[in-house]
Amino acid sequence: YQEDDRLWRLWEVVEVDLKRNWRLADLAEIACTSPEHLRRLCQQQLGRSPIQQITYLRMRRAVDFLTTTQDKVEAIAQAVGYENPFTFSNAFKRWTGRRPTDYREKC
């Protein structure tokens, strides 16, 4: 599918720059599609919105950092695009069921 290619390339670009404050319009431009079409494609192929996919990628990277480094939670939060560590911690808990420090201790 051409759409699969576009999404694959899009998420590769996003993963390289998770710190960036991504907007739907930016994502659609990279994928060479309209924001609405991108939203539909993501929903069909990933089961989540483009913004939810970015959060998913950020949380996946955060888990990697938590399990492979001794970096402070604040540094990890910034590395994955959260200026506020408290906001990051809440988002992480929503996605994993645990706060970042608890997640690190259990692994």
N, C-alpha and C positions, 0 to 999 in steps of 0.2 A: 504493500500500500504506500502511496505517496505520502499520505497523512502520517503513517508510522515514521517514515523518514524525517518528516518535518518535526515531529514531536521528539524523536530521538536526538536530533541535532539541537533542538531548543534546550532540552534538559542537560545536554553536555555543556552548552554555553553557560547555563544558570549554575551548574555545579562548580564551575571554575570561579564563580564570583558570588558566592552565597551571601557575602556581606552587603551586597548592593540592595538598595530599596527598590525591589522589582515592582513594576506596575503592569497591569494587564495589557495596556497599550504597548509597552516595551516588549513584552513576551510575544504578542501577536505580530509585531513588526519582525522580530527575529524568525518567527515561524512562517512568515509570508502569508498571513491570513488575517481575517478580521478578528477583533476580540471575541465577538459572539461565536464565531465558528471555532475558534480555539477553545472556548469554554465547552462547546458541544463535543469536540474531539476528545478533550481530556476526560469529560464525564463518560463518554462511550468507552474509551480505551483504558482509562485508569480508575474510573469510578470516583473521581474527585475533581474539584475545580483546579484551575491552574495555580491559584494562590495556595490552595490546600496541598498541591504537589510541591510547591516551594517549601512549605512548612515541613512536609514529609522528608524532603532532601536535607533540610537543615537539622531535623531531629536525628536522622540517620548519621549525619556527620558528627553531631554532638555526642551520640552514643560512642562513635569511634574514638573521639577525643577523650571521653570520660574513661574508656576502657584501655587506652593505649598511652595516655600521657598523665602527668601529674599537674597539668595546667589548672589554674584556679577556674572556678565556675564562671567568674566574671570575664576572664579571657576567652573561654570557650563561647560564652554568650556573644561576645563581640565578633569572634571568628566566624560565627554562623549567622550573623546579621541582626543581632539584638543589641541595641544600645543600652537597654535597661536589663540588668541581670534578674530582677524580680519578674519582669514580663517573660523572660526566657524560662525561668524556673516554672512559672505557671503553665506555659505552653508545653514544656517538657513533661510536666506531670499529666497534662491532658492526654498526651500522646502515649506515654509509657506507663502511667499509673503511679510513678514514683518521682520524687524530687531528684535533681541531678546528683546531689551528694549521697542520697540513699541508694541510687542506682549504682554509683561508683563503689560503694561499700559492699554491695551484694555481688559484684562481679569479680 
